[in-house]
C-alpha cells in the first residue's frame, strides 16, 4: 500500500477507538489537517471559542511540515494510540 492508503486506513482505524485524551485528539487533528490541507491559513478563532482556538493552535503548530511528513507522523501516532487503547486493533 502507498502512503495515502496507509494514512486513510489509519484515520479509519482510529475513528472508532475510544480512549484518546484531548491532547492526543488535538495532536491527531493537527496532523490530519496538515496532511489534508497544508499550512493553516485561517483566522484564529476568538477568545470565547475555546474549542476552536485549541484546534486552530494544534493545526497551526504543524506549519511548515510537508504533507508526507504529516501523514507519516499521523500513522505513527495512530499506531501508538491503538497499541495503548485497543491493542487488538494495532497493526502487528
Secondary structure, DSSP 8 states (H G I E B T S, - for coil): --HHHHHHHHHHHHHT-----HHHHHHHHHHHHHHHT-S--S----TT-HHHHHHHHHHHTTTT--HHHHHHHHHHHHHHHHHHH-GGGS--
